[in-house]
């Protein structure tokens, strides 16, 4: 072990003791929210921060006598920056909870620090199955790609889709989406003609889409991270792939609510599987969407927003249950097993895996009141992450 690493671990261990002293002095309860506010995944950061601030506006900034402070940091979608910011938040700002994490590499880079300092880490966006295994202090309020991909692997072959090409961004969530969709699709009698992976950074979908057109599958299954769906939709339409009889299906990232209206009529009829849509018909969601749009100049909340909103709920309830005392292990214990009605529907934080169990919906893009929405037409109840159940 080199000297620098030893100093880092010693500093983080000492911080746990310092935090106990701070609690006795009635220090504010600090949440370090690390998000991509600029760069390729900036829409994720914008949505999660807006939702976190909305939750605080609705529920106040004091819980069990502790003043709650939100410290937002921009990691520009670079994992090395995420790790440095997390280190600074733990050591200098003495945060009680780390939260946010727009992409999987950012979450994985931070997990060892959460373990060393015993700081709960609420993952509000990143969606690779393995994240919760990276640290016993990780709790997820977002979703996993296996959770939503399996549903499409069941639906497609029952609805006239016998052959597919998959197109995914080449990193953890894309690999998960490809694996769990293709396994289930093939188990249901479907044929996977080819599996294509696109670079995460500066992707150019054009040559891949041309290859798909040449292969002539019944459908193209797509996963791209939040914010990249509009580019896929545009190029899919420009190449006339729908007119060539190729359907576009995928996880809900590709018809992201934040961008859906900008995609135009090319998105009409696209079927996806996902855990949240702004059109979810529950009273809880209607209240959430109205409040979110009012607070953010008409911006529609997407699935990243609901991950941020519910993540704040998990943190607030844990602080309340510890009667304001907080403390890493006590907070973590209070986060496990939480059950509540989210704008997305009923959710559970599994006490064993610290992952989220939730309903997954099949949705079709339709026009309603002059706007495009992912309209739910079927639901699979209480879906655990398949990556944890094998």
PyMOL commands that set and color helices and strands:
alter all, ss='L'
color gray80, all
select helices_A, chain A and resi 3-24+42-59+79-91+104-117+129-133+145-158+172-187+206-215+229-238+252-255+260-267+283-295+303-321+328-335+386-389
alter helices_A, ss='H'
color red, helices_A
select strands_A, chain A and resi 29-35+62-63+66-74+97-100+120-123+138-140+163-169+191-198+219-223+247-251+271-274+339-342+345-349+356-368+371-383
alter strands_A, ss='S'
color yellow, strands_A
deselect
rebuild
show_as cartoon
